Amino acid sequence: MNLNIFRANDIRGVYGKDFDDDFAYETGRALVKFLKCSKIIIGRDMRTSSNYLLKALSKGINDSGCDVIDIGLIDTPGLYFASGFYKMPGIMITASHNPAKYNGIKIVDSGAKPIDAKNGLDEIKEIIAQNDFVSSGRKGKVVKKDIMAKYRDFLLSFARISTSSKFKVVVDAGNGMAGKIVPFIYRKLPVKIIPLYFKLDGKFPNHIPNPIIKKNLASLIKRIKSEKADFGIAFDGDMDRVVFADENGKPVNTSITGALLIKRFLRDSGKKQGVIYTSACSKIVPDTILEFSGKLLREKVGHAFIKARMRKENALFGIEHSGHYYYKDNYHADSALITSLLIMEEYLTARKNGKKFSEMLEEFEKYAQADEVSVKLKSKGDIIAKIEKYYSAKSPSTIDHFDGLIITFNDYWFNVRKSNTEPLLRVNLEANKERIMKEKLKEILRVVKA
């Protein structure tokens, strides 16, 4: 057992190498001791190891005298909904967008409040390390529960989509949970779905379910063009992230999607409200927050950090550049499906005014932001200190250590930080012009890889 799989926001590693079913069993026992609960909701994704982990976790939980509410194959936001709606702690078995060999465990307390390293994961790890479990004379049981009808009603309450406005959308499920969830949620909507890779397959035979990486959108782009679709949607494996593409097949920058939603929420709120954003977001995000009289709330990357800040500040909305969108009325949690429904509504409003999907977004296309680059960390040296030393000599406007390293010049800025979930360095860069963006991205990648 590798206790290093306890990360900042969840437990994640390679199944069969970093952890196994015995570890899952002990984690189940540790969770009962930590949460002091009598019932725990468990959901899982379609990965080949998820069912094995479900059985092991459930056995550990039951042996500690606690019942399991098994909600079956579900998206991660579906587990958050169940935890919030039923006011119970929950466990989601998933490794999100990671390759097939990975799996993991996300834990939330009652009301979908995330358990991270600072408020519980480290304690759970210590319980396992010390073999310090609770004993119970009671044997818990597993109860299966279908939440889908209530979940659909909840999701559809976020948007008003006219049944008379028919449109066509290509949806890439990436062989992930969208293949099951999307047909059920969308079936009463006036949308014709062109499905891509809807068969659930945890081996991901077509592409890794990570829509942030542009090569994974190749099939979506091609199909949008051939079908002359209104736009396209790509979900990640557990559906907590989403990326859109316009009617021409051009992927939409996640910050632009966020800016559109920020405008919507702040315009309709009628009062100054907080919006959470991360350092890798385009400048269009804080620009839009300020334009519509919102309150800037910058936060570190990670769902646990953002949700905690949303609760503390009573924030209206949150965005991570990686395609996570958070909603106050969704138990402060992220949801790709809510995002897709809101974008559908925004598009139909724009279409009434004669606009195509791409034209709806034009007002937010002010900057040239590079696609996020992930570089494998090979050196044991401090790569971020190395980058800071190099660019400090170039007299930047500001140097910021809020989340990783952010260095700003007059005509461009960049952010580098170590991933919370993989041994990677994330590089984000934006400039006032595309030429400068391309030039400076090449430069920083040379520095990183030198």
PESULTA-V194571 format. One record per helix or strand of 2 or more residues. SS is the DSSP state (@ for helix, = for strand). FROM is the first residue (numbers start at 1). TO is the last residue. If there is no record, write none. Layout:
SS&FROM&TO, SS&FROM&TO
This chain:
@&3&5, =&11&15, @&21&35, =&39&44, @&50&63, =&67&73, @&76&86, =&89&93, =&102&109, =&113&114, @&117&129, =&142&144, @&148&156, =&167&172, @&178&186, =&191&196, @&214&227, =&231&235, =&242&245, @&254&269, =&274&277, @&283&291, =&295&298, @&303&313, =&317&320, =&324&327, @&328&330, =&333&334, @&336&352, @&357&360, @&362&364, =&368&369, =&373&376, @&383&392, =&398&400, =&405&408, =&412&418, =&424&431, @&434&449
